[in-house]
Structure formats: C-alpha cells, structure tokens
C-alpha cells in the first residue's frame, strides 16, 4: 500500500530518464540473485493464494470458536511468512537495480559497440516497477505486523500484571523481583506506545468538504443538507474504517489503494443509520450498527479512559464534541459547537490528544485537544474494531 514512490526509486527513475548515456560492459550480472528473485516470486504467489483461502474460510465462521482460533493462527503465520518473503525480495530488487544501473550507466542507449544496452535498460525499468509493486504489497503487512506486535506486548504486560498481583503488597528490599517486573513492564509499555504512535499516525485523513463528495446530499430526504455541511459523522467513520482496511493484507490495500472506504459510502450507510436531517447524526446508531453496512466490523461506545487505552493499542477513536476548543496547526484556537472528529494519538501522561478533524482546512482544523477540554465538552467516544 505505498501511497507514493520510495525516494530511492524516484531518484533511480529520474537518473534513468535525464542523464547522458554511458555504456559499460556487462560484467556484473548475478545469475544466483536473478534465480532467487524468480523463486521468491513463485513462493509469494503461492503464499498469497494460501492466505486468501485461509481468510475466506475465516470470514465464513462465527466470531468466536476453536476453529476460528486455529485458522487465525494459521493466517498469522502465513502473513509472517509472506512478509519475510517480500522483505527479502525488496532487498534483492534493490541490489539488482543497483547492479543494472552500474552496468548501463544513468541513461542506457543502444549502440553498435553495445547492442545489449537496450535489453539492460528494459530490465532496469522492469525491476523498478517490480520494486514499486512489492512496496505496495508489503505496506499493509508491515502495518498488520505492528498490530500483531502490539497484541503480543499486551499479552506480556497482562502476564506481568498477573505475576505482580501474587507478590506481597509491601516491598522486600532483599527481593528485587517486583522492581524488575515493574521495569520490564515500563519497557514493554514504551515499545507498545511507539508502535501505536507509528500506526495511528499513518491514518489517511478525509475532509467532508472535499470537492469529490462535499455536494452530495447526506440523507434520503430532499430537505437534508450535504456532506460538506453535515457529514462530519460519516466522514469520521470513513477515516476509521479506511484505516482498518489499510492494515488488512488481503484487502485492496495490497495493491496500493489508499482510499478503500470513502465518505460517500459511509454517508449512504449513515443516511439510514443515524442521520437526522437538519440536526446531525446520532453517534450510537451510526457506530453500533456498523456491521450492517460494513460486515466484519463492530462498534461500541467507550469512556475517555478506555479511549486512552485504545489509542495506546493502535486504535482510532471517534468522538463528538459539544462546544469544544482545540489547537490548530498555527498554534491558535479552533472551536466547534457540535462536531465529530477522530482521536489518533495521546501523549505520555494522557493530557493531550492528537486529532483528525474532517471539518476545516489543514491550516485551521483542530490538531490537538486537551483531556480537560474533552472531559467537559464531549457527547461520546466510539470504537470500531474488526470482528
């Protein structure tokens, strides 16, 4: 799911397109590397199909049960295997591109002395394209792996908490077990928070006034206003659902698509699940019924403290503010009477939250909001998660 070309790839392409031709002898070929690249491609194709088959079977089962747990473990192992294969392929493609550039020079051209340059130039171009496709394919796997690591860390923290609960309440200076457990817990929390911040910080932000959909009517009645005027709820919903799809290795994200769920889709859904014309959107109705419009997901209302925990586990949180004020990118204040937004991060002490605001332009939308403001001026927090 690479949204744009890697800077190294772009540099290679610019160099390929603009500099003067230089012909060099074909003395750096690496048949073993080329053979391994071909083998990796075959292994990747097989693993992708195996994972898709597992995913299809998994999606056909009930949300819980031993069969589902077994299939989920198999799918997780398949994803880890696919990620390793793709990482190796990326590394070898980078080496092959460097080798081809060294053999062709910056702008390959055919000549009587070096007729092979045309073929080498074509190979270089194909390898660059292969690397771009591989980067797109591995992006959702890398995001999924961060989520997988967060889950493992949470399990380790839970085990430490269980062990701490068995220790005496009064610390024994001669027994450092409790201290060591607390230190290890703090290390794990920091690792988890770093992973979560990287994950939530990658969310794609939609704006309700986007010209592609801002004028679309939001609601089934002709009296309803449009997405630009009243669509902050479904736009926030689209941000969260799209974010979840971007870490789904079997979804369209593996082909580089960055807008899988969009505000027009969520507005169509919310038109019959929460829309109140000339008033806004009922958050509970929109979120708790999300499975009816987007199978495989569920939503629920949570508290502010639970929102902090979810953000630190890499999840986004929808919230509705009432008379809230946050800080914009210019350092000034921005206020809303009633507005849905998305929380996508929290600082170490839980006092300041990062915000994705779909209702204003980049310069003036809310970038951060304090816990104090959220406590006094909220009308609900909601979590959406994959079933």
C-alpha distance (Angstrom), angle and dihedral (degrees) to the residues before:
residue distance angle dihedral
X1 . . .
X2 3.77 . .
X3 3.81 107.7 .
X4 3.79 93.3 -157.7
X5 3.74 137.9 5.1
X6 3.76 119.8 -73.9
X7 3.82 110.2 -101.8
X8 3.78 90.6 -119.6
X9 3.79 90.6 52.8
X10 3.80 91.3 50.6
X11 3.77 90.9 49.2
X12 3.80 89.9 51.8
X13 3.80 91.4 49.6
X14 3.83 93.8 47.5
X15 3.77 90.6 47.9
X16 3.80 89.6 48.5
X17 3.81 91.6 50.9
X18 3.80 105.3 41.4
X19 3.79 117.1 29.6
X20 3.78 129.5 87.6
X21 3.83 118.9 -85.5
X22 3.78 117.5 -97.0
X23 3.81 122.2 -178.4
X24 3.78 119.0 -149.8
X25 3.78 131.6 177.5
X26 3.79 118.9 -94.9
X27 3.79 95.5 -113.2
X28 3.82 103.7 124.9
X29 3.79 103.5 64.8
X30 3.80 115.5 137.8
X31 3.82 109.7 -160.0
X32 3.81 92.3 -178.8
X33 3.79 91.2 57.0
X34 3.80 92.6 47.7
X35 3.80 90.3 48.8
X36 3.80 91.0 50.0
X37 3.81 91.2 49.6
X38 3.81 89.9 53.8
X39 3.80 91.2 47.8
X40 3.80 91.5 48.7
X41 3.79 90.4 51.9
X42 3.81 90.1 54.8
X43 3.80 92.5 46.6
X44 3.80 91.4 47.9
X45 3.81 92.4 51.4
X46 3.81 91.1 50.4
X47 3.82 93.4 46.6
X48 3.80 92.7 47.3
X49 3.80 90.7 54.0
X50 3.81 92.3 45.9
X51 3.80 90.5 51.4
X52 3.79 92.4 48.0
X53 3.80 90.4 51.1
X54 3.81 90.6 49.9
X55 3.79 90.7 47.7
X56 3.81 92.1 51.0
X57 3.81 90.5 51.6
X58 3.80 91.2 45.3
X59 3.80 93.4 51.2
X60 3.80 90.5 52.1
X61 3.82 92.8 59.9
X62 3.78 131.1 83.0
X63 3.84 116.5 -91.5
X64 3.81 92.7 -99.2
X65 3.78 139.8 26.4
X66 3.81 141.4 97.5
X67 3.81 93.8 -84.2
X68 3.77 91.0 54.9
X69 3.80 92.7 47.8
X70 3.81 90.5 51.0
X71 3.81 92.9 49.2
X72 3.80 91.5 45.7
X73 3.82 90.7 54.6
X74 3.81 90.0 49.5
X75 3.79 91.2 48.8
X76 3.80 91.9 48.2
X77 3.80 90.1 52.5
X78 3.80 90.3 47.4
X79 3.79 91.0 51.8
X80 3.79 91.8 49.3
X81 3.80 89.8 50.1
X82 3.81 91.5 48.6
X83 3.80 91.7 48.7
X84 3.82 91.0 52.7
X85 3.81 91.4 48.8
X86 3.80 92.2 49.5
X87 3.81 92.8 46.5
X88 3.80 89.8 53.0
X89 3.79 91.3 46.8
X90 3.80 91.4 51.1
X91 3.79 91.2 51.4
X92 3.80 93.1 49.3
X93 3.81 92.2 45.2
X94 3.79 89.7 54.3
X95 3.81 89.6 51.4
X96 3.81 91.9 46.8
X97 3.81 92.3 49.5
X98 3.80 91.3 50.2
X99 3.80 89.4 49.0
X100 3.80 93.1 49.7
X101 3.80 91.6 47.8
X102 3.77 90.3 52.0
X103 3.81 89.9 51.1
X104 3.80 97.8 44.7
X105 3.76 103.6 32.8
X106 3.80 121.0 -134.7
X107 3.82 97.3 -56.1
X108 3.82 113.5 25.3
X109 3.77 117.0 -151.3
X110 3.77 131.7 173.8
X111 3.79 119.5 -112.2
X112 3.77 138.4 166.4
X113 3.79 89.4 -104.0
X114 3.82 94.2 48.0
X115 3.82 112.0 25.0
X116 3.80 89.6 158.9
X117 3.81 91.1 71.3
X118 3.79 93.8 85.3
X119 3.78 91.4 55.9
X120 3.80 92.2 45.7
X121 3.81 90.7 49.4
X122 3.80 90.2 52.2
X123 3.80 90.0 49.1
X124 3.80 90.3 51.6
X125 3.79 92.6 51.1
X126 3.82 91.6 48.0
X127 3.81 92.5 49.2
X128 3.82 90.6 51.2
X129 3.80 89.8 52.0
X130 3.81 90.7 47.4
X131 3.80 90.3 52.5
X132 3.80 91.5 51.3
X133 3.82 91.1 51.0
X134 3.81 91.0 47.5
X135 3.81 91.3 50.4
X136 3.80 89.4 52.7
X137 3.79 91.6 48.1
X138 3.78 95.5 49.3
X139 3.83 97.4 44.8
X140 3.84 96.8 81.5
X141 3.81 90.0 42.6
X142 3.78 90.6 55.2
X143 3.80 90.1 50.2
X144 3.79 91.5 45.9
X145 3.82 89.0 49.8
X146 3.80 90.7 54.8
X147 3.80 88.2 53.5
X148 3.82 89.5 47.2
X149 3.81 90.8 51.7
X150 3.81 91.2 48.8
X151 3.80 89.2 53.8
X152 3.79 91.5 51.1
X153 3.80 91.5 48.5
X154 3.81 90.9 50.3
X155 3.80 88.9 53.7
X156 3.81 90.6 51.6
X157 3.80 91.5 48.7
X158 3.82 90.6 50.1
X159 3.81 89.8 51.4
X160 3.80 90.9 50.8
X161 3.82 91.0 48.9
X162 3.79 90.0 51.3
X163 3.80 90.6 51.0
X164 3.81 92.6 46.6
X165 3.80 89.2 52.8
X166 3.81 89.6 61.8
X167 3.81 94.6 53.7
X168 3.83 123.6 92.9
X169 3.80 114.4 -88.5
X170 3.80 90.7 -129.2
X171 3.79 113.2 70.4
X172 3.79 116.5 -120.2
X173 3.83 109.4 -146.0
X174 3.78 89.2 -153.5
X175 3.82 93.1 56.4
X176 3.83 113.2 63.0
X177 3.82 95.1 -179.0
X178 3.80 94.8 102.8
X179 3.79 93.2 47.5
X180 3.80 92.3 48.9
X181 3.79 91.5 48.8
X182 3.81 91.2 51.3
X183 3.81 90.5 48.9
X184 3.79 91.6 49.7
X185 3.79 90.8 47.7
X186 3.81 91.1 52.7
X187 3.83 90.5 50.5
X188 3.79 91.5 50.9
X189 3.80 92.1 47.8
X190 3.80 90.3 53.0
X191 3.81 91.4 49.8
X192 3.80 90.5 48.8
X193 3.80 93.1 47.4
X194 3.81 91.5 50.8
X195 3.80 91.6 50.6
X196 3.80 92.0 45.7
X197 3.81 92.6 49.7
X198 3.80 91.2 51.4
X199 3.78 90.4 48.9
X200 3.82 100.2 45.6
X201 3.79 91.2 40.7
X202 3.81 89.5 63.0
X203 3.83 94.9 62.8
X204 3.80 115.5 129.4
X205 3.81 109.4 -122.4
X206 3.80 119.2 -141.3
X207 3.81 125.1 -162.2
X208 3.79 120.1 -143.9
X209 3.82 91.4 -142.6
X210 3.82 94.0 55.5
X211 3.81 107.1 140.6
X212 3.80 90.0 -127.4
X213 3.80 92.1 68.6
X214 3.81 111.2 -2.5
X215 3.81 93.5 103.6
X216 3.82 94.1 48.9
X217 3.80 111.6 114.6
X218 3.78 112.4 -110.1
X219 3.79 107.0 -145.5
X220 3.79 137.4 23.4
X221 3.79 98.4 -96.4
X222 3.82 120.8 85.7
X223 3.80 86.0 -130.8
X224 3.81 92.5 63.9
X225 3.79 118.9 105.3
X226 3.81 123.4 -129.1
X227 3.80 136.0 -93.2
X228 3.82 93.0 -95.8
X229 3.80 91.2 56.5
X230 3.80 102.3 37.1
X231 3.80 109.4 4.0
X232 3.80 101.4 100.0
X233 3.82 89.9 111.8
X234 3.81 98.9 55.1
X235 3.82 90.7 37.1
X236 3.81 89.6 56.6
X237 3.80 88.7 46.8
X238 3.82 89.8 52.6
X239 3.81 91.1 51.5
X240 3.81 91.4 55.0
X241 3.81 97.7 42.4
X242 3.79 92.3 45.8
X243 3.81 89.4 49.7
X244 3.80 90.7 54.7
X245 3.80 92.1 48.8
X246 3.81 90.7 52.4
X247 3.80 90.6 66.5
X248 3.80 92.4 47.5
X249 3.83 106.9 102.9
X250 3.81 92.8 -164.7
X251 3.82 94.3 52.4
X252 3.80 132.5 85.3
X253 3.81 88.0 -83.1
X254 3.81 89.1 81.9
X255 3.80 87.9 67.1
X256 3.80 93.6 52.5
X257 3.82 99.0 -98.0
X258 3.81 109.1 149.1
X259 3.82 99.1 -179.0
X260 3.80 105.9 56.2
X261 3.81 97.6 144.0
X262 3.82 114.5 32.1
X263 3.84 135.7 -173.9
X264 3.83 94.2 -102.7
X265 3.81 89.0 58.9
X266 3.79 94.5 47.7
X267 3.81 91.6 42.9
X268 3.81 90.0 54.4
X269 3.79 88.9 51.1
X270 3.82 94.9 44.4
X271 3.81 91.6 48.1
X272 3.81 86.3 80.6
X273 3.81 97.2 24.9
X274 3.76 108.7 58.5
X275 3.80 107.7 -22.7
X276 3.80 114.2 135.8
X277 3.79 108.5 -177.7
X278 3.81 114.9 -128.0
X279 3.79 89.0 9.1
X280 3.81 111.4 58.4
X281 3.79 134.9 -118.4
X282 3.80 131.3 -37.9
X283 3.80 102.8 -128.6
X284 3.79 97.6 -157.7
X285 3.80 92.2 52.3
X286 3.81 93.7 45.5
X287 3.80 95.9 47.8
X288 3.81 105.0 34.1
X289 3.82 92.0 51.7
X290 3.80 94.8 46.7
X291 3.82 91.7 113.8
X292 3.82 89.5 67.3
X293 3.79 92.4 60.9
X294 3.79 99.8 28.1
X295 3.82 111.0 31.9
X296 3.77 115.4 -150.3
X297 3.79 94.6 41.2
X298 3.78 135.2 86.7
X299 3.78 133.5 -170.5
X300 3.78 137.0 -156.3
X301 3.77 142.2 171.1
X302 3.81 116.1 -102.0
X303 3.81 137.8 -178.1
X304 3.79 126.7 -106.0
X305 3.82 91.1 -105.8
X306 3.80 89.6 51.4
X307 3.81 88.5 48.9
X308 3.82 89.2 58.2
X309 3.80 90.8 52.2
X310 3.80 91.9 47.7
X311 3.80 93.2 50.0
X312 3.79 89.3 51.1
X313 3.79 88.3 53.6
X314 3.79 92.8 53.8
X315 3.82 100.1 -97.2
X316 3.80 129.2 131.0
X317 3.81 120.6 -130.9
X318 3.81 127.4 -150.9
X319 3.81 115.4 -143.6
X320 3.78 137.1 -178.8
X321 3.78 116.0 -143.4
X322 3.80 126.1 -158.8
X323 3.78 113.5 -159.4
X324 3.79 92.0 -19.5
X325 3.79 127.1 162.5
X326 3.78 125.7 -155.1
X327 3.77 137.1 168.7
X328 3.81 122.1 -96.1
X329 3.79 130.9 -148.5
X330 3.78 92.0 -89.3
X331 3.80 92.0 56.5
X332 3.80 94.1 -106.4
X333 3.78 131.7 118.6
X334 3.80 124.7 -92.1
X335 3.80 121.4 -170.2
X336 3.80 135.6 -168.3
X337 3.77 130.7 -168.3
X338 3.80 92.2 -151.1
X339 3.77 124.0 -9.7
X340 3.82 141.2 150.1
X341 3.79 116.7 -132.5
X342 3.80 138.4 158.5
X343 3.80 128.6 -112.0
X344 3.80 111.1 -142.8
X345 3.78 104.9 169.7
X346 3.80 146.6 6.9
X347 3.79 132.9 -153.3
X348 3.81 125.4 -115.4
X349 3.80 97.7 -88.0
X350 3.80 95.8 38.2
X351 3.80 94.4 -116.3
X352 3.82 100.4 115.3
X353 3.80 128.6 41.8
X354 3.80 131.0 -160.5
X355 3.80 114.6 -127.9
X356 3.80 137.7 -155.6
X357 3.80 103.6 -153.9
X358 3.83 115.1 -166.8
X359 3.80 94.3 -174.3
X360 3.80 107.9 72.3
X361 3.78 141.1 33.3
X362 3.79 122.4 -83.3
X363 3.80 94.9 -95.5
X364 3.80 97.8 50.8
X365 3.81 106.9 27.7
X366 3.79 120.1 107.8
X367 3.79 111.5 -87.5
X368 3.81 100.1 172.9
X369 3.79 136.6 11.9
X370 3.79 130.5 -170.3
X371 3.78 126.0 -118.4
X372 3.79 88.6 -123.2
X373 3.79 91.1 58.3
X374 3.79 92.8 45.3
X375 3.79 91.5 49.7
X376 3.81 92.9 53.9
X377 3.79 101.0 35.3
X378 3.78 111.1 38.0
X379 3.79 132.5 108.9
X380 3.79 96.9 -169.3
X381 3.79 149.1 -32.5
X382 3.81 122.9 -132.7
X383 3.79 135.4 -168.0
X384 3.80 126.2 -156.4
X385 3.78 118.4 -164.6
X386 3.76 139.3 170.9
X387 3.79 114.4 -97.8
